[in-house]
Amino acid sequence: MTHTTAQSTHHEVLSTQEIALHMIASAARVLLMIGTAVLVGEVAAGPARRLITARQHHHEHPGNGGG
């Protein structure tokens, strides 16, 4: 019986390690997706920031050849 218990415990340890590795891999994927989303957001926000800044400057100085 001791042998069966030892095998069962060994199997439980492997399962626990597999679960832990799966959780770590999942967390790494989520962090990678968040990082990618942040980079894409920064790339997309760059032109928008410049446009907003240009409009703010235009409203501060309306006599600069505007329409």
Secondary structure, DSSP 8 states (H G I E B T S, - for coil): -HHHHHHHHHHHHHHHHHHHHHHHHHHHHHHHHHHHHHHHHHHHHHHHHHHHHHHHHHHHSTTTT--
